[in-house]
Amino acid sequence: MTTTAIAAPTVSGAPHGGGILTRARWVVSDTLTLTRRNLLAITRIPEALFFSTVQPIMFVLLFRYVFGGAIAVPGGLPYVDYLMPGIFVQTVAFGAVSTSIGLAEDLQKGLIERFRALPMSRGAVLTGRTTADVVRNVFVVIIITAVGLAVGFRPTTGALSYTAAILLILLFAYALSWGFAVIGLSAPNSETAQVMSFPILFPLTFISAAFVPVHSMPSWLQGFATYQPVSVTVSACRALMVGAQVTGHSTWFWTSRSLVWSVLFLIVLIPLAIHRYRTRT
């Protein structure tokens, strides 16, 4: 009933007819329709949204008040200011798992086969899912910003730089979601999709500059920890939010490399997800 009601606006015409502009309009319309459908699914399971928000709050409190006193940050920066950019990136990275779980659930329940029977853009299933996750991430980032300010986080570079950091985080999250879309389309069910996701996330998140300075790690690990995509994005956001004095390089150095990682992910993962979607469905 829910699927029929939400998909109904696409039945009034055929997205494959007309010129390029007409087809583009249908793709955008179908993407927005499925984005709305995925966001409605989140609101109807408030427990999932609640626990996805509680987890980063717990990380903030844990590192701020339990581990923070034992972690020395170079340059005299308060640990909470060092921590929060890492929390932002970690939160959206873990949140990207919902893309794989959601797609695996839709496949398992047969919803995607029902979508295929409608005159709608096939790619809208993927773009609608990833776009909904971006919208969800905006909400989560607002919550984490409020929590950070409550525990002493004080951005020092101004509103423009802070906004640029948030946009960089959302772009990185969007790029990651396409990778987890591939996982969701490859997994036989949602439980397996979740199990397949975390072995990728944990090394990237914790072997990084998110929570501790990289120079505290073994020398053989520092190269990977410094330049892997999560670390690069954390360093870029840290430079944009609180200044580049603890990042080792300029703000543009880290920002440009984070953009390169995100664009590279999009170039590689979007065609891979589309190919996997076509072969799976």
Stockholm file with secondary structure:
# STOCKHOLM 1.0

chainA/1-281         MTTTAIAAPTVSGAPHGGGILTRARWVVSDTLTLTRRNLLAITRIPEALFFSTVQPIMFVLLFRYVFGGAIAVPGGLPYVDYLMPGIFVQTVAFGAVSTSIGLAEDLQKGLIERFRALPMSRGAVLTGRTTADVVRNVFVVIIITAVGLAVGFRPTTGALSYTAAILLILLFAYALSWGFAVIGLSAPNSETAQVMSFPILFPLTFISAAFVPVHSMPSWLQGFATYQPVSVTVSACRALMVGAQVTGHSTWFWTSRSLVWSVLFLIVLIPLAIHRYRTRT
#=GR chainA/1-281 SS CHHHHHHGGGGGSCTTSSCHHHHHHHHHHHHHHHHHHHHHHHHTCHHHHHHHHHHHHHHHHHIIIIIGGGCCCGGGCCHHHHHHHHHHHHHHHHHTHHHHHHHHHHHHHTHHHHHHTSSSCTTHHHHHHHHHHHHHHHHHHHHHHHHHHHTTCCCCSCHHHHHHHHHHHHHHHHHHHHHHHHHHHHSSSHHHHHHHHHHHHHHHHHSSTTTSCGGGSCHHHHHHHHHSHHHHHHHHHHHHHHCSTTTSSCHHHHHHHHHHHHHHHHHHHHHHHHHHHHHHC
#=GC SS_cons         CHHHHHHGGGGGSCTTSSCHHHHHHHHHHHHHHHHHHHHHHHHTCHHHHHHHHHHHHHHHHHIIIIIGGGCCCGGGCCHHHHHHHHHHHHHHHHHTHHHHHHHHHHHHHTHHHHHHTSSSCTTHHHHHHHHHHHHHHHHHHHHHHHHHHHTTCCCCSCHHHHHHHHHHHHHHHHHHHHHHHHHHHHSSSHHHHHHHHHHHHHHHHHSSTTTSCGGGSCHHHHHHHHHSHHHHHHHHHHHHHHCSTTTSSCHHHHHHHHHHHHHHHHHHHHHHHHHHHHHHC
//
